[in-house]
Amino acid sequence: MEVDREDGRTQNQLRPLACSRNILHRAHGSASWSQGDTKVLAAVYGPKAGTKKNENPEKACIEVIWKPKTGQTGKQEKEYEMILKRTLLSICILTVNPNTTTSIIIQVVNDDGALLPSAINAACLALVDAGIPMKHLAIAICCVAKSGYVILDPTKLEEQQKMKAFAYLVFPNSVHSVLPEGSLSVQGEPIEHGIITSVTHGTMSVDDYFYCLDRGRAASVKLSDFLRRSLQQHSTDSSKAG
């Protein structure tokens, strides 16, 4: 079933992507991520000595602060902070810098849909820029399910008009990892078949959810290729500058 979209994209087509690193001089790491007209900045500060209250001092602590484009932080922003923190905790190596805190500041520049996935992608890039030890990178995407079809990377208008049920999905970026080879599988399944974070809103059938997973995983391959090329280009430019 083909779906007509306001911007002329097919239901599986992503908006134009853009990203950059090392854009803030006072942060230990920083990055921007854009999908269409959605743009997010991420800044990393740390690791700094000491952990927050109720955190395990034998591991590194991650703190996420979400700053909306305008207004005060509300319930939705707090939910985004929690999802982003849990995602980053699962991909960072927390035993390398125990009893430290790394702060990730998310600044929304413009929200035209798929805001949380854009923030997750920006945060991953900023952590790389800061040199924070990570098991592997992650790629996030938003899928909208309605009446038996799924669309990827919705705009704000599509979210408002069509978002009866949707899923935020975060997949491993690559089979390459700093972990030992034996740990690259979970219950016998290769890590590339896995999922890091899955958050659903609204009423979604089981079939629609698995369709979202299939379409999201296929799109994550394109996002991973884009991210890998961007990182390689940055490394090449840094080498030339040196």
Backbone torsions as a table, in degrees:
resi	resn	phi	psi	omega
1	MET	NA	118.3	179.4
2	GLU	-85.2	142.2	-177.3
3	VAL	-119.0	129.1	176.5
4	ASP	-80.4	127.3	179.5
5	ARG	-115.3	149.4	-174.3
6	GLU	-57.7	-36.3	-176.6
7	ASP	-93.4	6.9	175.0
8	GLY	84.9	1.4	179.7
9	ARG	-75.0	157.3	169.3
10	THR	-77.1	168.6	-175.7
11	GLN	-67.0	-22.4	-180.0
12	ASN	-101.9	6.7	-174.0
13	GLN	-92.4	133.2	177.5
14	LEU	-87.4	157.2	174.0
15	ARG	-75.1	164.3	178.0
16	PRO	-57.8	137.9	-177.3
17	LEU	-106.9	147.7	174.9
18	ALA	-152.2	142.5	176.6
19	CYS	-152.5	159.1	176.3
20	SER	-153.6	157.2	-179.6
21	ARG	-123.1	165.1	175.6
22	ASN	56.6	49.5	-176.7
23	ILE	-99.3	-13.1	179.1
24	LEU	-119.6	122.6	-170.4
25	HIS	-77.2	-28.1	-176.1
26	ARG	-87.3	-15.0	178.1
27	ALA	-82.3	154.2	176.4
28	HIS	-73.5	-24.1	175.2
29	GLY	-159.0	147.6	-178.8
30	SER	-155.6	158.1	179.7
31	ALA	-162.2	156.7	171.2
32	SER	-122.2	150.1	178.7
33	TRP	-139.6	130.4	178.7
34	SER	-127.4	137.7	169.3
35	GLN	-129.2	107.0	-172.9
36	GLY	62.1	-127.4	-179.7
37	ASP	-93.3	2.9	173.8
38	THR	-85.0	128.1	-179.3
39	LYS	-140.1	135.8	-178.9
40	VAL	-134.7	140.5	172.5
41	LEU	-107.9	143.7	176.0
42	ALA	-130.4	133.8	177.6
43	ALA	-125.4	138.4	-179.8
44	VAL	-115.4	130.9	176.4
45	TYR	-124.3	122.0	-179.7
46	GLY	124.2	-174.5	9.4
47	PRO	-75.3	139.6	176.8
48	LYS	-111.4	149.6	-176.5
49	ALA	-61.7	139.0	176.3
50	GLY	97.2	152.1	177.6
51	THR	-118.9	163.5	178.9
52	LYS	-73.8	164.7	178.5
53	LYS	-59.9	139.6	179.2
54	ASN	70.9	10.8	175.5
55	GLU	-97.8	155.3	-179.5
56	ASN	-77.5	113.8	-178.3
57	PRO	-69.3	-11.7	178.6
58	GLU	-83.8	-2.7	177.3
59	LYS	-131.3	165.6	175.0
60	ALA	-74.6	147.6	179.7
61	CYS	-109.4	142.5	177.1
62	ILE	-118.4	131.9	179.0
63	GLU	-119.3	132.5	179.4
64	VAL	-119.1	129.6	177.9
65	ILE	-123.4	121.0	-177.2
66	TRP	-102.9	124.8	179.0
67	LYS	-115.0	112.4	179.5
68	PRO	-69.0	165.2	179.7
69	LYS	-60.9	-43.5	177.5
70	THR	-140.2	159.5	174.2
71	GLY	80.8	-173.6	-177.0
72	GLN	-92.9	161.3	175.5
73	THR	-71.4	127.4	-177.9
74	GLY	-116.4	-163.2	-176.8
75	LYS	-62.0	-42.8	-178.6
76	GLN	-65.0	-41.0	179.5
77	GLU	-63.8	-38.9	177.9
78	LYS	-64.2	-37.6	176.7
79	GLU	-64.9	-43.1	177.1
80	TYR	-59.7	-42.3	178.5
81	GLU	-58.5	-44.4	-178.3
82	MET	-64.5	-45.8	-179.4
83	ILE	-63.9	-43.6	-178.7
84	LEU	-65.7	-41.6	179.0
85	LYS	-61.9	-47.4	-179.5
86	ARG	-61.8	-37.5	178.9
87	THR	-65.0	-46.8	-177.5
88	LEU	-69.2	-35.1	176.6
89	LEU	-61.0	-32.0	-176.9
90	SER	-78.3	-18.0	-177.6
91	ILE	-110.5	-13.3	178.1
92	CYS	-88.6	150.3	176.2
93	ILE	-89.3	105.7	-169.3
94	LEU	-87.1	-7.5	-177.6
95	THR	-92.8	-7.0	-176.7
96	VAL	-75.2	-42.1	-179.4
97	ASN	-122.0	72.1	-177.8
98	PRO	-65.8	156.1	178.4
99	ASN	56.9	39.8	174.6
100	THR	-131.8	162.4	177.4
101	THR	-126.8	130.1	173.5
102	THR	-111.9	125.2	-178.3
103	SER	-101.8	132.2	175.5
104	ILE	-115.6	118.7	178.9
105	ILE	-102.2	124.0	177.7
106	ILE	-106.0	122.1	177.3
107	GLN	-114.6	118.3	177.3
108	VAL	-79.4	120.8	176.6
109	VAL	-90.5	-44.8	176.8
110	ASN	-156.3	138.3	-178.6
111	ASP	-114.7	104.9	173.4
112	ASP	-122.9	40.9	177.0
113	GLY	102.3	152.6	179.3
114	ALA	53.7	45.4	-174.1
115	LEU	-70.1	-48.4	-177.8
116	LEU	-61.4	-46.9	176.3
117	PRO	-58.0	-38.7	178.1
118	SER	-63.0	-38.8	179.0
119	ALA	-66.6	-40.2	178.1
120	ILE	-62.9	-43.8	179.2
121	ASN	-64.3	-40.5	177.9
122	ALA	-65.1	-41.7	-179.3
123	ALA	-63.5	-40.2	177.9
124	CYS	-61.6	-44.0	178.3
125	LEU	-63.2	-41.2	-179.8
126	ALA	-65.4	-37.2	176.6
127	LEU	-64.5	-39.7	174.7
128	VAL	-61.4	-43.7	-178.9
129	ASP	-63.0	-33.1	180.0
130	ALA	-83.5	-7.8	-179.6
131	GLY	74.7	26.1	178.2
132	ILE	-73.3	129.3	-179.2
133	PRO	-61.1	129.4	-178.6
134	MET	-134.2	146.2	175.7
135	LYS	-68.0	-44.3	179.0
136	HIS	-167.7	168.8	176.4
137	LEU	-84.4	173.6	178.8
138	ALA	-137.0	152.9	178.1
139	ILE	-127.9	131.6	-176.8
140	ALA	-116.6	148.7	-179.7
141	ILE	-150.9	154.6	177.5
142	CYS	-111.7	135.3	177.6
143	CYS	-123.4	136.1	176.5
144	VAL	-108.9	130.0	178.9
145	ALA	-115.2	130.3	178.8
146	LYS	-156.5	127.1	172.8
147	SER	51.2	41.2	174.2
148	GLY	86.5	5.8	175.9
149	TYR	-130.3	161.3	-178.1
150	VAL	-128.0	135.5	172.3
151	ILE	-119.9	146.3	-177.8
152	LEU	-102.1	150.6	172.3
153	ASP	50.5	63.2	-176.6
154	PRO	-70.3	149.0	170.6
155	THR	-79.6	173.2	178.6
156	LYS	-62.2	-39.0	178.8
157	LEU	-63.7	-42.1	178.8
158	GLU	-67.0	-36.6	176.2
159	GLU	-60.7	-43.0	-176.8
160	GLN	-73.8	-35.3	-175.2
161	GLN	-89.1	-35.6	-167.9
162	LYS	-118.7	-8.1	-170.6
163	MET	-79.8	74.5	172.7
164	LYS	-75.0	-37.2	176.4
165	ALA	-150.9	139.7	-178.7
166	PHE	-148.9	164.2	-178.2
167	ALA	-135.7	134.1	167.9
168	TYR	-96.7	121.3	-176.0
169	LEU	-121.9	135.6	177.7
170	VAL	-124.6	122.9	-177.1
171	PHE	-113.8	154.5	171.3
172	PRO	-59.7	140.5	-177.9
173	ASN	-71.8	-34.3	-170.8
174	SER	-156.6	159.2	173.0
175	VAL	-74.2	-16.0	-179.8
176	HIS	-76.0	135.3	-176.1
177	SER	-152.5	156.2	175.5
178	VAL	-83.7	-5.2	-179.6
179	LEU	-77.6	156.2	176.5
180	PRO	-57.7	152.6	-175.4
181	GLU	-56.8	-37.0	-177.3
182	GLY	-66.0	-19.2	-177.8
183	SER	-96.4	9.2	-179.4
184	LEU	-88.3	19.3	175.9
185	SER	-140.0	152.2	178.4
186	VAL	-124.8	116.0	-177.9
187	GLN	52.0	41.4	176.3
188	GLY	85.1	-8.5	-179.7
189	GLU	-93.4	134.0	176.7
190	PRO	-59.4	149.6	-175.6
191	ILE	-62.7	-29.8	-179.5
192	GLU	-69.2	-14.3	176.1
193	HIS	-89.8	-3.1	-174.2
194	GLY	-90.2	-177.6	177.1
195	ILE	-141.8	138.6	-176.0
196	ILE	-87.6	-47.9	-177.5
197	THR	-138.2	138.8	175.4
198	SER	-140.3	116.9	179.7
199	VAL	-126.8	122.4	179.6
200	THR	-115.4	148.7	175.6
201	HIS	-130.5	145.0	-179.9
202	GLY	83.1	-177.4	-179.0
203	THR	-94.1	119.1	-176.9
204	MET	-132.7	131.8	177.9
205	SER	-71.1	160.9	178.0
206	VAL	-60.8	-42.3	179.6
207	ASP	-61.1	-43.4	179.0
208	ASP	-63.6	-38.8	-180.0
209	TYR	-63.5	-45.7	-179.8
210	PHE	-68.3	-29.7	174.2
211	TYR	-67.3	-40.4	175.1
212	CYS	-58.7	-43.3	178.4
213	LEU	-60.6	-45.1	-179.1
214	ASP	-63.2	-48.2	-178.2
215	ARG	-69.0	-38.2	178.9
216	GLY	-65.4	-41.6	179.4
217	ARG	-65.5	-39.0	177.6
218	ALA	-63.9	-42.2	179.7
219	ALA	-69.2	-30.3	-179.2
220	SER	-64.4	-27.0	176.4
221	VAL	-63.8	-42.9	178.4
222	LYS	-65.9	-42.1	178.7
223	LEU	-64.9	-38.9	178.8
224	SER	-63.4	-42.5	178.2
225	ASP	-62.1	-42.1	178.3
226	PHE	-62.8	-45.1	-179.5
227	LEU	-64.1	-42.1	-179.6
228	ARG	-64.0	-43.0	178.7
229	ARG	-64.0	-38.9	179.9
230	SER	-64.7	-41.8	178.9
231	LEU	-67.0	-40.6	178.8
232	GLN	-65.4	-39.6	179.4
233	GLN	-64.9	-40.6	179.0
234	HIS	-64.5	-40.7	179.8
235	SER	-65.4	-39.1	178.1
236	THR	-64.8	-44.9	179.4
237	ASP	-63.5	-38.4	179.5
238	SER	-66.3	-39.2	179.1
239	SER	-64.5	-40.9	178.6
240	LYS	-66.2	-39.0	-179.5
241	ALA	-66.4	-34.1	179.3
242	GLY	-72.8	NA	NA
